[in-house]
């Protein structure tokens, strides 16, 4: 039989083992969170940079003059892909209830405005200048977080944002192909993009209360955002009179054009998913600063 001393030693060993497991578990969770933030940020940047280039190619190289229609098609592709994946049981999505739609609708209007103004600015400004001018969005987002969420930023953050403003001003002054219309659309896009970043984070938390599971994953948010954008986008197509252009343009008879359009839709899905994923892991300012060269 074991002595009392042996029993005490066994108990101490068990306690030490449990503490070691708890410490390892905590460390593992911290590493996982950091990796999630970095991985989601890199995925968002890569897909967004690709989207900028593809959209610029469609709007300029193909000389496609229906930016809203391009946005609607991209969002439609996203809805189709997510719906098919959900039907196959590969992803889970929340049902789109009326209460959930009402909560999400304001941020969706900003989302559509952000996409459309980005399309119009890309039509008149080169990719490099769009990237530089998007730095202004980071400053607007940081100020918005400070007043709306009472979040204080370090001096180093403000220093970096100040340098971004200087780069935007310097780039605009030295832009030999300056286009006032393009700069106006891009300025509006900066405000809408900052508003989207600030509003989305709050709506993501509120919308969970109106789901059956009490949670709202990235695929559900992508499906919700892109589905709601379709009727609004179709309405704007009519308002901006893109229907006549679509009926007469020979581009819609080119298989290569449809291939590029569909590829841009797949990239749009990637951006929608990775932006939700990244924003889940970070705050609005980090989200915008890390992804300042992005399209969505």
Order of alpha helices (4+ residues) and beta strands (2+ residues): alpha-alpha-alpha-alpha-alpha-alpha-alpha-alpha-alpha-alpha-alpha
